[in-house]
Each structure stands twice: as C-alpha cells, then as structure tokens.
C-alpha cells in the first residue's frame, strides 16, 4: 500500500513556516509511505491522508486481512464506510439558520418537495415556503381555517404537499403557496405520510387515505373498539407498507398497525410496543424505527419489533423529540434548548447502550434562543431539491439546515 501526496502548498495555514520548493524528483511523484515533508514545508492534505492510512492499516490488521487482491473489495468497503462516518459526524454538528423570524409561528413540522419548495406548518394554520431563493415567505391556509396544522408531507405520486391538523383539517398545495381544503370537521389529525399511490392521515381515533390526491376516505382501524390516538405514520417503498404507531387512551398501551393496500385495510402488529411518539422508515437499512420519550425500537416489517437503543437520557434536554436514520448513524434529537443529538452507530443497535456520541447542535447558546425543537427530517441525496443530502430542522423560532451529509 502506498500513499502519494502530489499537491504542494503555496499558502501554508497560519502558524506554519513559509513554503519551500519541493526536492528534486518530488515535483510530481509526491511523498511515499515513511517519508516526511522537508523542513519549512506544509502540505494541506498530509495530515488527513496520513490519518486515513493509519486507520486503514488498523482496519486491515483488525480484520485479519492480508494485502492480497482478494481483500481489495473489503478494503474499499472499509474506506467508503470510514468516509461516510466522518462525513456524518462533521455534518450533524454544523447547521445554518434559514429563517429566524418565528419559523412557522410555533412550527410543528417541515417537508421538502422534489422541486425547489419546502413548507413549515404550525399554529394558527401558519404555513411558510421556500421557492429556491434565499427568503421564506409567510403563507396562510384557506381563509376559513384558523386552527393548528400538525404535520405536512410531500407526495411525489400526486405532486403536492399535504398538511393535516386540528378539527379534521386536511389541505394540499403544489408549491406551498396556494392551499386547497380537502377535509374538515371531526377529530384532530396528528400525522401524515405519502406512499407510492396514496397518502394516509392519522390522528384521534381515526385513519383516512386518498388514492387520487383529492378525495379522502375514512378507514377502519385495526383497533376499532378503543380510543386509539395515532401519533405517527411511515411508509416503506420496498414493502409497499404503511405503519402507524399510537396509544390506547384507556389502557395507555402502545399499538402498531400496518397496511399493504394503500391504507384501505389495517392489521395489528403481533405484540404491543412501548413506543408511541413517532415512526420512520429507513431505506438504507430496511428498518422501521419507532420511539417514545426515552427508547427506540426497530422492525424489518412493522409487525415484529425489538429494542434498538435501550434507555436514552438527555439530562436537561428533555425526551426524544425526533429520530433520523443516516447510512452510518441513528440520530436522536432532544426536545429542549440547547438542542443535543445522540448518535448511535447503526450496526450497534442491539438494545444495549453501546457507544454513543453526543453532539451540541443548532448554534448552542450565545444568541438568546430558548425555543423547543419540533421536528428534524432527512432529505435524501437523490431527492432532487435544494436541500438534498441535508437535514432540515424546525423549532419555535427558526428553521435550520445541516451541512451536506452525503
């Protein structure tokens, strides 16, 4: 194995001596293993490449590999994995504020389209949208609605945002600019999710779906005899399955139900699950993740569940508010300011505490912000919009985006 450093620095960083010309024979060949830069010379890439070389050597030794051609695939996979881990650790700690003027006036949720738009929904039907420029603009729901919107999702099948809220409110919009009411009256809707051919809304003792983007139909829950409060819904493209997590208000028992026919009929999961706050699907790992205030659970099919993280403690930062699955990490966000995140290596999610990295995020301290986190979502790199490859977070007073995560 040989590393070559071909780029000579012309402007060394502050604190390093001035540049010198490379020695004869090294102008194009670079440095090889075991050689040191000449005195008074600094190569910008030297430290990073040297660290990478050492880590690769440790990976090869630890895995009992040799340097034969047969090991090349494993070594390349190790390099890729190392790059992903480092990118995610760097990206999750670096955020930029997109809006700090009252992001959604009590923003509850955020979604991005497959175009250039993103929407935040919140109290008083407040809706804000981004049009591919640098400003976020206030938009209102239909004039006749003055309640709160609790969730929003983007449907590629129907090419529109769908927002759900109090008193049975369901609205949609192609861009987040002009909204059309599709349903009103009845119990609150708390969450929505878009599938390949349907959108499902869930809430207080109810489930509705649309298979054309405009007409909504009430569906029968798998728990029709109880007051079932649905807290979250997620869709798996590979399974073509919606899964809903919720709570029986009488017994306080968490139950999960799934649908494989676009939300028309629902089947109860095989066992109760102590997780009632939310649910997501991870395409990277082929797993559903569901959570409550201090635990996360996982399932490959939505029907059989196992513990993923064990007890989680955010100390003064409240319980788990939002969960995001990245290729190398499961990221848990605390609900209170200053927001913290706990990062779990996905391969270690076996129900034991494991190795956890805790990071401060969202400009911790210093600017007087005391709001609470509502939601963080991941925009996949292939999403085709301005936020692809990043996380979007919405809080009571701001909207933020992470640096590129890959």
VOGU-3710 file (C-alpha; in Angstrom, 3 decimals, decimal comma):
1> xxxxxxxxxx> 0,000/0,000/0,000  1,411/3,376/-0,994  0,105/6,894/-0,494  1,369/9,698/-2,674  0,979/13,398/-1,951  1,163/15,318/-5,208  -0,125/18,758/-4,226  2,413/21,290/-2,984  1,167/24,078/-0,759  1,668/27,640/-1,947
11> xxxxxxxxxx> -0,015/29,324/1,029  0,526/27,408/4,288  -2,018/27,822/7,106  -1,366/30,378/9,836  1,332/29,179/12,233  3,261/27,137/9,660  6,573/28,304/8,172  6,812/29,597/4,645  6,810/27,356/1,614  9,896/25,860/0,028
21> xxxxxxxxxx> 10,316/24,269/-3,356  9,884/20,503/-3,468  13,091/18,490/-3,578  14,348/17,170/-6,929  12,335/14,241/-8,221  9,386/15,009/-5,966  7,630/17,639/-8,044  5,110/15,146/-9,472  5,716/11,901/-7,628  4,796/13,262/-4,189
31> xxxxxxxxxx> 5,728/11,683/-0,899  5,610/7,931/-0,412  4,995/5,980/2,759  7,504/6,656/5,532  8,824/9,918/4,106  8,369/13,279/5,822  7,877/16,699/4,226  11,052/18,796/4,069  11,670/21,420/6,753  9,663/24,607/6,303
41> xxxxxxxxxx> 7,102/22,895/4,073  3,444/22,099/4,712  1,143/20,009/2,533  -2,552/20,701/3,187  -3,522/17,074/2,592  -0,687/15,434/4,529  -2,366/15,114/7,932  -5,677/13,886/6,536  -4,083/11,280/4,294  -1,718/10,112/6,998
51> xxxxxxxxxx> -4,654/9,621/9,371  -6,545/7,713/6,691  -3,523/5,483/6,044  -3,210/4,658/9,734  -6,893/3,878/10,072  -6,805/1,621/7,015  -3,817/-0,222/8,442  -5,750/-0,750/11,667  -8,799/-1,963/9,753  -6,731/-4,462/7,778
61> xxxxxxxxxx> -4,956/-5,742/10,893  -8,119/-5,875/12,977  -9,993/-7,817/10,313  -7,146/-10,275/9,879  -6,749/-9,327/6,227  -3,683/-9,502/4,045  -2,765/-7,162/1,224  -3,740/-9,619/-1,484  -6,008/-8,784/-4,390  -8,801/-10,845/-2,802
71> xxxxxxxxxx> -9,035/-8,348/0,048  -9,437/-5,320/-2,194  -13,243/-5,309/-2,064  -13,233/-5,399/1,737  -10,622/-2,654/1,963  -12,555/-0,429/-0,431  -15,730/-1,037/1,568  -13,868/-0,057/4,743  -12,663/3,153/3,074  -16,201/4,024/1,971
81> xxxxxxxxxx> -17,606/3,306/5,423  -14,941/5,436/7,076  -15,726/8,309/4,730  -19,466/8,079/5,469  -18,926/8,036/9,223  -16,658/11,087/9,119  -18,997/12,999/6,819  -21,977/12,384/9,073  -20,125/13,293/12,252  -18,974/16,548/10,669
91> xxxxxxxxxx> -22,299/17,400/9,046  -24,524/16,811/12,056  -22,628/19,367/14,129  -22,717/22,149/11,537  -26,003/23,943/10,899  -27,067/27,142/9,178  -30,186/29,129/10,058  -32,555/29,509/7,110  -35,074/31,655/8,977  -35,153/33,164/12,471
101> xxxxxxxxxx> -38,291/35,317/12,334  -40,646/32,899/14,072  -40,301/29,843/11,852  -43,882/28,788/11,380  -45,142/30,701/14,457  -44,910/27,615/16,600  -43,733/25,373/13,745  -44,774/21,739/14,146  -43,410/20,044/11,042  -41,405/20,554/7,859
111> xxxxxxxxxx> -41,321/18,874/4,445  -39,465/19,395/1,156  -40,756/18,698/-2,331  -38,966/17,046/-5,245  -38,726/20,517/-6,801  -37,447/23,701/-5,118  -40,002/24,153/-2,355  -40,152/23,430/1,360  -43,030/24,010/3,761  -43,300/24,532/7,514
121> xxxxxxxxxx> -46,680/24,217/9,228  -47,620/25,252/12,735  -50,043/27,058/14,990  -52,874/29,179/13,619  -52,571/27,420/10,288  -49,302/29,243/9,629  -47,510/28,000/6,511  -44,138/29,148/5,223  -42,477/28,152/1,990  -39,152/28,438/0,212
131> xxxxxxxxxx> -39,089/28,968/-3,540  -35,493/28,107/-4,367  -34,260/31,571/-3,385  -32,972/32,767/-0,023  -36,156/34,026/1,617  -39,005/32,265/3,396  -42,434/33,769/2,896  -45,499/33,593/5,113  -48,474/31,886/3,529  -51,866/31,200/5,055
141> xxxxxxxxxx> -54,067/28,168/4,932  -57,545/28,666/3,475  -59,168/31,752/4,980  -61,894/29,741/6,696  -59,406/27,716/8,778  -57,868/29,228/11,920  -56,720/26,110/13,761  -53,300/24,451/14,006  -51,580/22,273/11,423  -49,620/19,427/12,995
151> xxxxxxxxxx> -47,865/17,675/10,110  -47,008/18,019/6,438  -45,626/15,590/3,840  -44,735/15,662/0,153  -46,462/13,260/-2,242  -44,498/12,553/-5,407  -47,430/10,475/-6,677  -49,764/13,489/-6,576  -47,059/16,179/-6,920  -48,227/18,182/-3,910
161> xxxxxxxxxx> -47,774/18,901/-0,232  -50,406/17,544/2,140  -50,946/19,181/5,548  -53,126/17,864/8,372  -54,302/19,490/11,572  -56,922/20,224/14,186  -60,647/19,566/13,789  -60,152/17,155/10,900  -58,362/19,651/8,661  -56,608/18,339/5,518
171> xxxxxxxxxx> -55,229/20,709/2,869  -52,865/20,389/-0,077  -50,744/22,601/-2,309  -48,405/22,001/-5,286  -45,842/24,587/-4,087  -46,896/25,688/-0,598  -48,165/28,985/-1,998  -51,902/28,431/-2,536  -53,725/25,812/-0,457  -56,930/23,873/-1,080
181> xxxxxxxxxx> -59,087/22,413/1,683  -59,964/18,727/1,174  -61,440/17,733/4,530  -62,587/19,402/7,727  -64,602/18,590/10,828  -64,112/15,833/13,370  -61,116/14,797/15,427  -57,567/16,120/15,079  -55,115/14,644/12,583  -51,609/14,396/14,062
191> xxxxxxxxxx> -49,526/12,878/11,253  -49,461/12,058/7,551  -47,261/10,042/5,185  -47,080/9,669/1,417  -46,762/6,327/-0,362  -46,381/5,181/-3,939  -50,104/5,517/-4,690  -51,712/7,035/-1,587  -51,414/9,469/1,295  -52,506/8,410/4,787
201> xxxxxxxxxx> -53,560/10,732/7,633  -53,844/9,514/11,229  -54,966/11,064/14,480  -57,543/10,881/17,261  -59,246/7,528/16,788  -59,128/7,730/13,019  -57,405/6,907/9,751  -58,110/8,403/6,344  -56,463/7,907/2,982  -56,557/9,282/-0,530
211> xxxxxxxxxx> -55,644/7,375/-3,679  -56,204/10,279/-6,073  -54,849/13,220/-4,058  -58,206/14,973/-3,701  -60,859/12,640/-2,254  -60,325/11,368/1,305  -61,983/8,239/2,712  -62,328/7,234/6,377  -60,870/3,789/7,074  -61,414/1,243/9,844
221> xxxxxxxxxx> -58,594/0,932/12,362  -57,227/-2,428/13,451  -58,321/-1,333/16,956  -61,910/-0,168/16,357  -63,102/-0,849/19,904  -60,732/1,550/21,643  -59,927/5,236/21,561  -56,729/4,894/19,577  -54,587/8,055/19,386  -52,304/7,745/16,370
231> xxxxxxxxxx> -49,034/9,595/16,916  -47,116/8,774/13,742  -47,232/7,056/10,368  -44,462/5,951/7,980  -44,305/4,289/4,574  -41,876/1,654/3,295  -41,456/1,708/-0,515  -39,736/-1,687/-0,580  -42,540/-3,338/1,414  -45,290/-1,106/-0,033
241> xxxxxxxxxx> -46,498/-0,831/3,565  -47,794/1,929/5,811  -47,235/1,536/9,567  -48,986/3,564/12,271  -47,887/3,865/15,898  -50,337/5,059/18,529  -51,656/4,838/22,052  -54,824/3,358/23,574  -56,073/6,228/25,717  -57,806/3,836/28,117
251> xxxxxxxxxx> -55,009/1,356/28,824  -52,084/3,578/27,739  -50,829/0,611/25,766  -48,960/1,382/22,588  -50,117/-0,482/19,497  -48,954/-0,634/15,903  -50,992/-1,396/12,807  -49,926/-1,849/9,192  -51,498/-1,674/5,747  -50,358/-3,186/2,445
261> xxxxxxxxxx> -53,214/-1,865/0,314  -52,569/1,892/0,286  -54,190/2,403/3,678  -57,551/0,793/2,894  -57,359/-2,029/5,455  -55,233/-2,398/8,594  -53,738/-5,321/10,531  -52,482/-5,171/14,125  -48,813/-5,920/14,840  -48,174/-9,136/16,739
271> xxxxxxxxxx> -47,338/-7,544/20,100  -47,735/-4,225/21,928  -44,751/-1,911/21,686  -43,654/0,622/24,332  -43,130/3,376/21,780  -45,772/5,949/20,924  -44,159/9,235/19,837  -43,228/8,621/16,219  -42,129/6,248/13,485  -39,887/6,459/10,387
281> xxxxxxxxxx> -38,706/4,107/7,638  -35,016/3,787/6,762  -34,396/2,677/3,175  -30,653/2,435/3,895  -31,172/-0,279/6,494  -34,557/-1,762/5,552  -35,957/-0,990/9,006  -38,778/0,881/10,673  -37,714/2,841/13,763  -40,301/3,847/16,387
291> xxxxxxxxxx> -39,704/5,720/19,633  -41,110/7,088/22,864  -39,545/9,646/25,230  -36,502/7,522/26,075  -36,367/4,376/23,903  -36,083/3,455/20,237  -37,253/0,188/18,665  -36,671/-1,359/15,247  -38,531/-3,701/12,915  -37,849/-5,046/9,404
301> xxxxxxxxxx> -41,560/-5,407/8,645  -43,550/-3,283/11,114  -45,053/-6,376/12,681  -42,281/-7,750/14,935  -40,240/-5,288/16,998  -37,038/-5,337/19,053  -35,228/-2,782/21,195  -32,672/-0,713/19,291  -31,068/1,701/21,751  -32,068/0,806/25,287
311> xxxxxxxxxx> -32,824/3,652/27,734  -31,847/7,102/26,452  -31,192/10,042/28,760  -30,925/13,612/27,516  -30,480/15,022/31,041  -31,872/18,569/30,979  -32,679/18,421/27,284  -35,975/16,555/27,601  -37,049/13,335/25,946  -36,538/12,112/22,390
321> xxxxxxxxxx> -38,301/14,538/20,072  -37,184/13,413/16,639  -35,270/10,477/15,118  -33,374/10,407/11,814  -31,689/7,374/10,205  -28,468/8,088/8,273  -26,376/5,464/6,437  -23,951/5,065/9,372  -25,817/6,553/12,346  -29,185/6,692/14,011
331> xxxxxxxxxx> -29,550/10,259/15,315  -31,774/11,078/18,296  -32,680/14,715/18,961  -33,651/16,102/22,358  -36,687/18,365/22,603  -35,346/21,286/24,640  -32,842/24,054/24,051  -29,911/23,952/23,706  -30,687/21,008/21,438  -28,436/17,997/21,649
341> xxxxxxxxxx> -28,214/14,924/19,457  -27,125/11,397/20,336  -25,535/9,414/17,507  -25,626/5,608/17,510  -23,666/3,504/15,049  -26,367/1,567/13,228  -24,548/-1,760/13,449  -24,586/-1,450/17,255  -28,369/-1,081/17,608  -28,988/-4,237/19,616
351> xxxxxxxxxx> -30,844/-2,807/22,609  -27,750/-2,159/24,704  -26,404/1,356/25,336  -23,390/0,817/23,083  -21,047/3,628/22,089  -22,894/6,918/21,887  -21,600/10,235/20,625  -23,481/13,251/21,987  -23,247/16,463/19,994  -24,426/20,017/20,582
361> xxxxxxxxxx> -26,294/21,294/17,539  -28,286/24,298/16,321  -25,893/27,056/17,464  -25,743/26,017/21,146  -26,072/29,094/23,356  -24,908/32,628/22,784  -27,801/34,096/20,815  -30,555/34,093/23,416  -32,679/31,479/21,649  -34,774/29,408/24,074
371> xxxxxxxxxx> -37,217/27,636/21,751  -38,026/23,950/21,538  -37,342/21,526/18,708  -40,393/20,221/16,844  -39,061/18,047/14,035  -35,931/17,062/12,123  -36,189/15,285/8,781  -33,629/13,884/6,366  -33,721/14,890/2,704  -32,140/12,070/0,723
381> xxxxxxxxxx> -29,265/12,932/-1,683  -31,390/11,838/-4,662  -34,409/13,968/-3,675  -33,851/16,484/-6,464  -34,349/19,667/-4,442  -32,249/22,442/-2,938  -31,972/20,624/0,412  -30,901/17,209/-0,914  -28,311/15,488/1,274  -29,123/17,579/4,347
391> xxxxxxxxxx> -31,234/17,545/7,475  -33,948/20,154/7,975  -34,994/21,112/11,478  -37,894/23,268/12,618  -38,153/24,946/16,018  -40,463/27,512/17,555  -38,346/30,414/16,316  -36,212/29,162/13,458  -35,689/26,815/10,533  -32,207/25,285/10,173
401> xxxxxx> -30,361/23,025/7,742  -27,353/20,827/8,415  -24,267/20,748/6,245  -24,131/18,139/3,495  -24,255/14,616/4,911  -23,808/12,631/1,697
//
